[in-house]
Amino acid sequence: MPLRERIQTLAASQLFEYSKQDINIFEEFKEALTLGQVRAAERGADGVWRVNHWVKEGILLGFRMGELADMSSADENFRFFDKKTYPVRRTALADRVRIVPGGSSVRDGAYLAPGVVCMPPMYVNVGAYVDEGTMIDSHALVGSCAQVGKRVHLSAAAQIGGVLEPIGAVPVVVEDDVLVGGGCGIYEGTIVRERAVLAAGTILTGSTPVYDLVRGQIYRRAQNAPLEIPAGAVVVPGSRTVASEQGRAWGLSLCAPVIVKYRDEKTDRAVQLEDYLR
């Protein structure tokens, strides 16, 4: 029986105790996640990102199966307690992933492609997919099931939110060659298309409209579609006045990310410096 069918059957069983065979099925699934052979979401030929529901079911199954275990370091200087189904990911030199010393952590079931650079301290959660040549800078987070493309730079303190539940929700997606500035936050299934640039401090959520000064458009999350940032857009933090009488009286404004331009040669020269860090 294919792995997908075995995971779906096991996830639907709602067991309270699991056999050795059940655990082996999950371990096979988790290894496929770690190797990038299965993904929580994938981009179709039409450019649309679609969820692999069964993969999310398998990840949630692991939390249900796991018991709390002592995962402390051998010398017990660092004490950790977590589900035994999700220990720290084992990484070897042959993986060609650069992990700089200093306290980073990658959970088992996360995929790191060759050429990924991890600057300490950073964290990658289960189900995340990080493609070739991407840099995860200090204090950056790649949340559960997030999909990060090739040659992306997640600058210091960037937060790529996790979307594990509901099962059908598209996770946060950052496509190829995107620069995410320091302190940015991308949440609630937002999709950032290729070559976009997010200036430091930009926050993108499902409920935050994005104002495109170049094309004269406002981008929002639709009922059945996530918020999308167009390819090559350069987004900066902005604000908009609260239109209500009380909002005007108090002088309030709300977060309003603004697209001020689309990527050009000047932008490319500015971000080219990132290549030297790899």
C-alpha distance (Angstrom), angle and dihedral (degrees) to the residues before:
residue distance angle dihedral
M1 . . .
P2 3.85 . .
L3 3.80 117.2 .
R4 3.80 91.2 -113.4
E5 3.81 93.1 58.2
R6 3.79 92.7 45.1
I7 3.81 92.2 51.9
Q8 3.81 92.7 46.4
T9 3.80 91.6 49.6
L10 3.79 92.4 48.3
A11 3.81 93.1 45.2
A12 3.80 91.4 51.6
S13 3.81 93.4 49.3
Q14 3.84 94.9 76.3
L15 3.80 91.0 -154.2
F16 3.79 122.7 179.7
E17 3.80 93.2 -153.7
Y18 3.79 128.2 34.8
S19 3.77 130.1 -150.3
K20 3.79 126.5 -133.3
Q21 3.82 87.7 -103.1
D22 3.81 90.6 54.3
I23 3.80 91.0 50.8
N24 3.81 90.6 49.0
I25 3.81 89.9 54.3
F26 3.78 90.5 52.9
E27 3.82 92.8 46.1
E28 3.81 89.6 52.2
F29 3.80 89.0 51.2
K30 3.81 93.1 47.8
E31 3.80 91.7 50.0
A32 3.82 89.2 52.8
L33 3.83 88.2 52.7
T34 3.81 92.0 48.7
L35 3.81 91.3 49.8
G36 3.81 92.8 47.6
Q37 3.80 92.4 -117.3
V38 3.81 91.6 126.4
R39 3.81 127.5 30.1
A40 3.79 136.9 -164.4
A41 3.81 90.3 -128.6
E42 3.79 137.1 7.0
R43 3.79 136.9 -165.9
G44 3.80 113.8 -117.9
A45 3.79 126.8 -142.4
D46 3.81 87.1 -96.9
G47 3.80 90.9 59.9
V48 3.80 93.8 -110.1
W49 3.80 118.3 132.4
R50 3.80 113.3 -134.1
V51 3.79 130.8 -171.4
N52 3.79 122.0 -119.5
H53 3.79 95.0 -141.2
W54 3.78 94.8 -169.1
V55 3.81 91.5 56.8
K56 3.79 91.3 55.6
E57 3.81 88.8 46.7
G58 3.79 88.8 54.0
I59 3.80 92.8 50.6
L60 3.80 91.8 50.3
L61 3.79 89.0 46.5
G62 3.80 88.7 59.8
F63 3.79 91.5 57.5
R64 3.79 90.3 49.5
M65 3.79 92.9 48.8
G66 3.78 97.1 45.1
E67 3.77 125.6 93.6
L68 3.80 123.5 -153.9
A69 3.79 109.5 -89.3
D70 3.79 138.5 179.8
M71 3.81 107.4 -105.1
S72 3.77 97.4 170.7
S73 3.80 121.6 144.9
A74 3.77 117.9 -90.9
D75 3.81 92.5 -104.2
E76 3.83 89.5 44.2
N77 3.80 92.0 -128.5
F78 3.79 88.2 127.0
R79 3.80 117.4 44.7
F80 3.80 119.5 -156.1
F81 3.79 132.4 167.5
D82 3.79 121.4 -172.4
K83 3.79 144.6 135.1
K84 3.79 107.4 -55.1
T85 3.81 90.0 -137.3
Y86 3.82 89.9 67.9
P87 3.81 111.0 46.8
V88 3.80 124.1 157.8
R89 3.80 110.8 -63.2
R90 3.80 114.1 -102.2
T91 3.80 110.7 -126.3
A92 3.79 126.1 -172.3
L93 3.81 132.5 -165.7
A94 3.80 87.9 -110.7
D95 3.83 89.2 65.5
R96 3.83 87.8 68.6
V97 3.79 91.4 -141.4
R98 3.80 113.8 143.0
I99 3.81 111.3 -138.1
V100 3.79 110.6 179.3
P101 3.84 113.8 -147.9
G102 3.76 117.1 -102.7
G103 3.78 115.5 89.5
S104 3.81 110.0 -56.3
S105 3.79 121.9 152.2
V106 3.80 134.3 -159.1
R107 3.78 118.9 -171.8
D108 3.80 120.3 -134.3
G109 3.79 111.2 -98.6
A110 3.82 93.9 45.0
Y111 3.80 120.8 114.6
L112 3.81 121.2 -136.1
A113 3.79 114.0 -178.5
P114 3.81 123.8 -145.7
G115 3.79 112.1 -77.0
V116 3.80 96.2 31.0
V117 3.81 112.6 141.2
C118 3.82 120.9 -150.9
M119 3.81 116.1 -164.4
P120 3.81 116.3 -163.9
P121 2.89 130.9 -68.8
M122 3.81 103.7 22.6
Y123 3.79 135.8 127.9
V124 3.80 135.4 -144.8
N125 3.80 118.2 -168.9
V126 3.81 130.7 -147.8
G127 3.79 117.4 -72.9
A128 3.80 94.2 22.9
Y129 3.81 118.0 134.9
V130 3.82 117.4 -153.8
D131 3.79 115.2 -177.0
E132 3.82 133.4 -148.2
G133 3.77 122.5 -52.8
T134 3.79 96.9 6.2
M135 3.80 120.0 144.9
I136 3.81 120.2 -145.5
D137 3.77 105.1 -163.6
S138 3.80 130.0 -153.3
H139 3.82 117.6 -56.6
A140 3.81 91.2 5.9
L141 3.80 121.8 141.5
V142 3.78 129.2 -151.2
G143 3.80 104.8 -166.6
S144 3.79 129.7 -145.7
C145 3.83 114.0 -61.9
A146 3.83 93.3 -0.7
Q147 3.80 112.6 151.6
V148 3.81 115.3 -142.8
G149 3.79 121.0 -176.9
K150 3.80 135.9 -144.9
R151 3.80 124.0 -56.7
V152 3.80 93.8 3.4
H153 3.81 119.5 155.0
L154 3.78 114.7 -147.8
S155 3.79 100.3 -168.2
A156 3.79 126.0 -146.9
A157 3.81 114.3 -53.1
A158 3.82 93.8 3.0
Q159 3.79 111.8 154.6
I160 3.81 120.3 -149.5
G161 3.78 102.7 -172.5
G162 3.77 124.0 -134.8
V163 3.80 123.2 -122.6
L164 3.79 110.7 -170.1
E165 3.78 98.7 142.2
P166 2.96 139.5 79.0
I167 3.80 91.4 43.6
G168 3.79 94.3 -133.5
A169 3.81 96.6 50.2
V170 3.80 116.5 112.5
P171 3.82 109.4 -122.8
V172 3.79 124.2 -129.1
V173 3.80 110.0 -71.6
V174 3.81 127.5 -161.3
E175 3.79 110.7 -177.0
D176 3.82 130.4 -151.1
D177 3.82 123.2 -51.1
V178 3.81 95.9 7.2
L179 3.81 120.0 150.7
V180 3.80 113.4 -147.9
G181 3.80 109.7 -166.8
G182 3.77 127.1 -137.7
G183 3.78 117.0 -68.6
C184 3.81 94.3 10.2
G185 3.79 120.4 147.9
I186 3.81 124.9 -154.0
Y187 3.80 113.7 -175.4
E188 3.81 147.9 158.5
G189 3.79 99.4 36.3
T190 3.81 97.5 -52.4
I191 3.81 114.5 167.9
V192 3.80 118.7 -144.5
R193 3.78 109.3 -164.3
E194 3.81 125.2 -139.7
R195 3.81 122.5 -62.2
A196 3.79 94.5 7.6
V197 3.81 118.5 145.4
L198 3.80 122.6 -145.6
A199 3.79 113.2 -162.2
A200 3.79 118.1 -135.0
G201 3.78 113.8 -72.8
T202 3.80 97.4 19.4
I203 3.82 113.0 148.2
L204 3.81 120.9 -160.4
T205 3.81 121.7 -172.9
G206 3.77 136.4 159.0
S207 3.79 91.5 -102.8
T208 3.81 98.1 45.6
P209 3.83 116.8 94.0
V210 3.80 116.8 -141.9
Y211 3.82 118.7 -143.2
D212 3.81 118.2 -143.7
L213 3.81 108.0 -156.6
V214 3.81 91.6 -179.1
R215 3.80 99.0 54.1
G216 3.79 98.0 24.9
Q217 3.81 93.7 -122.5
I218 3.79 137.1 128.3
Y219 3.81 117.3 -142.3
R220 3.80 119.9 -151.4
R221 3.77 138.4 164.7
A222 3.82 109.6 -94.3
Q223 3.79 124.9 -148.4
N224 3.80 93.5 -97.0
A225 3.79 100.5 20.1
P226 3.81 133.7 62.8
L227 3.78 127.5 -123.9
E228 3.81 109.0 -83.8
I229 3.78 129.3 -161.0
P230 3.82 109.6 -150.6
A231 3.79 121.9 -115.3
G232 3.79 113.4 -85.2
A233 3.80 95.0 9.5
V234 3.80 118.4 150.0
V235 3.80 107.3 -144.9
V236 3.80 125.9 -167.5
P237 3.81 131.9 -179.6
G238 3.78 114.4 -92.7
S239 3.79 142.0 158.8
R240 3.80 139.4 -135.7
T241 3.78 128.9 -153.7
V242 3.81 118.6 -103.6
A243 3.80 102.0 -115.4
S244 3.80 98.8 -154.1
E245 3.80 119.7 102.2
Q246 3.80 92.2 -112.6
G247 3.79 91.6 46.2
R248 3.80 90.9 53.8
A249 3.80 91.3 45.2
W250 3.78 91.3 53.7
G251 3.80 94.0 40.7
L252 3.81 92.5 -123.1
S253 3.78 127.4 168.8
L254 3.81 133.9 -176.0
C255 3.79 132.3 -138.0
A256 3.81 110.6 -87.3
P257 3.82 118.1 172.7
V258 3.80 110.5 -147.4
I259 3.81 130.7 -152.8
V260 3.79 102.8 -141.9
K261 3.81 99.4 173.6
Y262 3.79 144.2 -17.0
R263 3.74 123.0 -105.3
D264 3.81 115.9 -77.3
E265 3.81 138.7 163.5
K266 3.79 92.1 -75.3
T267 3.81 90.9 53.8
D268 3.80 90.9 46.8
R269 3.82 91.7 53.4
A270 3.79 90.7 50.4
V271 3.80 94.3 52.8
Q272 3.82 95.0 39.1
L273 3.81 88.5 82.1
E274 3.82 87.4 73.2
D275 3.81 90.2 72.0
Y276 3.81 91.7 68.6
L277 3.81 90.5 60.4
R278 3.79 91.3 61.1
